[in-house]
Amino acid sequence: MTGWETLLTAAIKVAVAFALLLSLTIVLVWFERKIVADMQNRLGPTRAGPYGMLQTVADGVKLLFKESVTPRRVEFALYIAAPIAALVPALLIFLVIPIGRPFTLGDRVIDLAGTDLNVAVLYVLALSSLAVYAVVLAGWSSGSKYPLLGAVRASAQMISYEAAMGLALVPVILFTGTTSIRAIVDAQAGEFLSFLGIWNIVLVPSFLIFFIAGVAETNRAPFDLVEAESEIVGGYHTEYSGFRFALFFLAEYINIFNISALTTTLFLGGWHGPTFGAPEWLAWVFPIVWFFVKTVALVFVFVWIRASLPRMRYDQLMQFGWKRLIPLTLVWIILSTVAIGFRRFGAPWG
């Protein structure tokens, strides 16, 4: 493949990924509203479009054209940079997630991912940590004490649960022997729980800790202390309105999808699943379907948790992260390392 063909392919992948994420955000907001409404015996959005599906589009258009009010005491450059810094890492994380198996187009093999990195897991963790800067910048640059309090609270929460999230992936890396997300998905090939092909969900503590930390990282209930209106008005983005606020909102829902997609690829076999004997020209569709079925199922768990659990107190949230999740993860790393060592090299006394 020539240089310009490689560049064109990369540009198309980025454009498709961006369009897909924007479309998914609209669908996810509608999905959450309808599911929560059903769980609370309400109807949810019903008027704009079929089943209220255009209500989210209407809300997005409203935010796009709504006047953005700029407070007097802001640090304007950082104030504008914060929502961009929140959105860009969310978009970049999705580019390393394979949503289906590679397919052949002519003489070219096309990967259904923006790119494949041999350190993709570290890349994801690095980009997710950049979201802390967006939160801190938004709170500090607003020139108000309430967003600053929200930013300090949010940054402490995100740093706490990032530690647990990163540690939870250590057994996965040891189990598969790679930090490439595509290679981790390939290592889970085969029938579920077969001898040669096994999903990483067998690492149950890693799966649970990673998903719980992901819920906290996205500031979702019961960890939504970042936006506890009854305590700190509206959190770090109190002084944002219009399209600037929409970028924070967009980043939150993209991150929900990203965490669900990462959990799918790292623990649930990724795009692997039965093709039901479909012909080769149709078989490439089933992996994409399986990927989105698993991911949407995890998004449903996000919504279910929000509709079911009350908000934690801030001291409970921090204690749960530092005194429960992190120690549990360290113990699990030790146990899983011993088990993986026995599995690969046999018992030292054997």
C-alpha positions, 0 to 999 in steps of 0.5 A: 500500500502506497503512502497516500493510500495509507494516509487516505485509509487512516483519514477515512477510519478517523472520520468514520470513528468520529461520526460513529461516536457522535451517532452513538452518543445520541442513541445512548442518551435516548437509550438511557432516558427510556430505560430509566423511565421504564424502571421508574414506571414512566414513559420517557421521551415520546414526542420528538420523532418515533419513540422520542428518538429525536429528542436528543437531536433537539437537545443537541441542536439547542445546545449548539445554538444556545448563547455561551455565557463567559463569566468575568473572572475566567482565564479565557484560554484555559477556560476554552481549552478545558472542554476540548481537553475532555473530548479529545482523549475520549475520541482518541481512546476509541481509535485503538478498539477493534470493533470487528475482525479484519477483512480483505478489500481487493489486495488489502487487509483492512483492520476495523480499528483506527490503529493497532499499537503494541502498547495500546493498553498503556495508551488507553490508561495514559489518555484516560489520565489526561481527563483529570487535566480537563476537570482541573482546568475547567474548575480553576479557570472559571474564576469561582469557588464552586467549580474549583471545589468540584474540580478538586473533588473530581480530580481526587476521585479520578486519580483514586480510581485510575490506580485501581483500573490500571492495577486491575489490568496487570493480570490480563497482561500477564495472562495474555502476554501482551499490551496490544488490544488486538492481540488480547482479543485474538488470545480470546479466540475460540469457543467460550471456556474451551481449552484453547480459547478462553475469555479473560472474564475468568479473571473475575476480580479484574473484570469487576474491579475494572468495570467498577473503576470505569463507572467511577472514572465516568462520574456515574452514579453511585460515584457522581459526586463530581456533579452533586448539585445539592452540594456544589451547585453543578461541579467543575462545569458550573460556569459552562453553558451552550456548546461548551457544556455540550462538549463535556456532556458529549465526552461523558457519554463517549467515555461510557461507551469506551469503558463498555467497549474496553471491558468487552475487548479485554474481558468478553472476547471482543468481537469473537462469537459464532457466525452460525455457518454464514458464507464468507462474504457475510461472516464479517458482519457477525463480529461487528454485531457481537461486539456491539451486542456485548458493549450495549449490554454493558451500557445497560448495566451502567444505566441499571446502576444509575437507576438503582443505587443511591449516591455515596458520601464522598468519604465513602467513595474515597474509602472504597477506592483506597481501602477496598479496591486498591488493596483487593487489586494488589492481593489479586495481582499476587494470587493471579501471578502465582496461578499464571506461573503454575499454568505456564511453567508448572508447580516448582515441586512437580 
